[in-house]
Amino acid sequence: MTDREPAFRELARRYEAKTGIKVNFELYAPSDAYSQKVRAAAQGANLPDIFGILVKKRDFASFIKAGYVLDLTPYMDENGSLWRNKFFAKALAVDEFGEGNSYGVKTGIYGVPIDIVTIQMLYNKDLLKQLGYQRPPQTFAEFLDMGKKIKVAKLQGLVSGWVENWLIDCFANNFAFNIMGKDKVLATIRGEVPYTDPDWVKVLTLFKEMRDSGILAEAVVTMINKTAEQLFANEKAVFAFNGSWCVNVYKSMNPGLDYAAMLPPKASDKFPMTVWGGAGSSFMVNATSKNKDTAIRFLQWLTDTEQQAYLAEATNNLPANKESLPKIPEVLAGFSKAIDSSTHPNIWDVSEFPVVIESLDRGIQAIILGEKTPVEVAAEVQKIKERELARKDNRPR
């Protein structure tokens, strides 16, 4: 959050003027360095009063079970749940552990979301009109049909940093949920449905169809996200796949860019389109802190409507407080519309083997490059899945 330092300093100044309590924000970059610092602080028993955890849900659970994170449920629910009700439910879900969760954590809310993120497609309004379209594509077939026109206009179609596997994984998950639904996706992760299932082959085939139609930008599988952002901001690409944080990026690159967020065009009418989203950044309260009550009061103030609206305006990040939406920029508010259609691996009660995810994502890259077929990739991913399941079953208990 180093880019938000001026905004946090201003909020700290306001809080001290209001309460007499001095708040000190210490921000670190890059994220890996910050994560290491938090782990070291936990091991050394010198965590600050409030901190963040940039880890997977399983690791988050280990912090809780080690006694480093305070259960905030009683504070969320006091006074008629006034604090809880200010947040988007999907934002709280990232910091919440439900009853009977597989991590063995007591049911409760263990973090305070500061902002939310949704990862969606974006479209350039002016370029779309130049191509003769009055609205963005609603179906995958409509999306594919735009490829030829985009090529003739010598523009790029869809840009995204697909050299980063997680962005491919996110895009593929959108269509997996749309084609087969959440239950079947999670059943696959549990090992009950194979990746060779026709629905998974259909998901993989979408990437071949995008390649063949010309709707994908050139070299998309070797493109870093910064390059993708520059192409979209400079109006060289009609579509982008990016997170809501891009609003701040595009503003700095091209303040006059006229664009909007959209759900990926649906490939099936069987299930709704789902995107990744939820809490972007969260704060946890140190369970061993002597200042727990003071820390909680500060977080309640920080997530109140006025402060959330200020943060959104100053940093162009979506507020976690849903009551502040009328006070934020229109293009940013557009991203919030997808929060009810969002999900995220961190809120699922099951997680895929990292090596399986990597195999799937690299396989998709190979499909786009024309090196492998969807059926071949499905078979390779399933083979690795079966190997990992066998290893898990043979581990000592």
Secondary structure, 3 states (H helix, E strand, C coil): CHHHHHHHHHHHHHHHHHHCCCCCCCCCCCHHHHHHHHHHHHHCCCCCCEECCCCCHHHHHHHHHCCCECCCHHHHHHHHHCCHHHECHHHHHCCEECCCCCCCCCCEECCEEEEEEEEEEEEEHHHHHHCCCCCCCCEHHHHHHHHHHHHHCCCEEEECCCCCHHHHHHHHHHHHHHHHHHHHHHHHHHCCCCCCCHHHHHHHHHHHHHHHHCCECCCHHHCCHHHHHHHHHCCCEEEEEEECCHHHHHHHHCCCCCEEEECCCECCCCCCCCEEEEEEEEEEEECCCCCHHHHHHHHHHHCCHHHHHHHHHHHCCEECEHHHHHHCCHHHHHHHCCHHHEECHHHCCCCCCHHHHHHHHHHHHHHHCCCCCHHHHHHHHHHHHHHHHHHHHCCCC
